[in-house]
Amino acid sequence: MQDIAPRSFYAVHLPAPDDFDFWRERARALVQCDVPPDRVVWIEPGATGDLFGAGEFGRREKRLPVPGAQPRPVRASRAFLKLAQNAALHRDPGRFALLYRLLWRLQSQSRLLEDRADPDVRRLEELDRTVRRDSHKMHAFVRFRRVEYTGEDGQAGEHYVAWFEPEHHILRANAAFFVRRFANMKWSILTPQGSLHWDGESLAEGPPARREDAPTGDPAEDLWRTYYASIFNPARLKIGAMLKEMPRKYWKNMPEAALIPQLVAGAQAREASMVERGGMEDGERPGTLEEVAAAIDGCRRCPIGLLDNRAVPGEGPLHAALMIVGEQPGDQEDLSGRPFVGPAGHLLDVHLERAGIARDRAYVTNAVKHFKFVPKVVQGRGKRRLHQSPAAKEIDTCRWWLESERAAVKPRLVLAMGASAARGMLGKTVSISKARGQPHRLDDGSELWVTAHPSYLLRLDGEAREMQERLFDADLAAVAERLAELEG
Ligand code: URA
């Protein structure tokens, strides 16, 4: 006979829709008490258990069990926790149940995450991807409007306010990004989910807001418009792709979007004139290194700028006689926002010192300003961002910025390390072995020297490594000598 007695279940009431730590703690205790996923209902604030299928269980909600004094260990790899933490921000009401089901299954199937065909694993990856995309949109499309005010002390002040409508529960998870990026401003980000307020020192959370609570325009918008019009590239106009990356709902908040119809209308004519002018783009070159840094930060001319990364500008003295060019920032450069600070940078430092070249007197930069990578779960090492070489057309696109830096710094000698850097400088692919050891004259009379990339050396070992390091030393010694002559 079929058992029709109402079955008991455990209801976990989450205090907030993005409270992953709470889920994690409760999920852990439930696994330790051996509670299978079909006996647990996860309930977000404002929702009822029935929405999550609690009705199926009848009405017998049980008190949550408490693990004994010596609970069994719970298996959860860092890779899973990282994915789960991000996926928990998705608005799918079933996400916490999915995460618990996965955690439960991981106890007996430790390699479950490797099974890409498993529907739960696929769903987890999908949620993670969607949330990352939403966060990325928030980084790219939040636009602050300036509000001037007079404080209680009679002093005039300014506060920047942005309105944003995230699709998922990503607001709090992205607070640190905005604090880092706009540390010196006072700002508020208002959303229908809640608000964040930064006073230059501390962050506070506030209640949900309405669009009307945010100002709608200020003079700073003219700057955005000018900037956007200058980076808009008609040759790459793809309306479908643009809408995908920047759905219309965000356009309202973006001052530069007011230009889109006009820019689209003029795109064909501008493209034709670009072709005539040999591919040169419209818009003025940024004149200072600060302008280059600000412009690359918002650069979306190629898909690398759409990844979850940040622009890494060059660094060094404004009129450095030597400019050193690498390929693109790596993982550590992306995290720190500075070029050559990871393993390749350490190796470079060793060889520069050996050649007597002071790194802090050189302007150090990259051919491509954003880190290109593919995310990958590496067994035992969690989720990694694996370096991918930039494509030739991405290097060519980024040349605009490299050339802008060169125009500002005006180095006497440029050292390009590796094929991407050489292409960035010359606009064509050259063979390192043929190009190294001799100067190549650049349009402004300065010299380009080419050598291998330190990451290439890092990938070698044994005799091959020794040989390449010797060649690298010889190239740097020649550069040091030439630089001394040029600086005379
Ligand atoms: N590799 C590069 O080409 N550039 C960096 O900044 C770091 C590693």
Residues whose N, C-alpha, C, O or C-beta is under 5 A from the ligand:
A	BS01	URA	G326 E327 Q328 P329 G330 E333 P339 F340 A344 N366
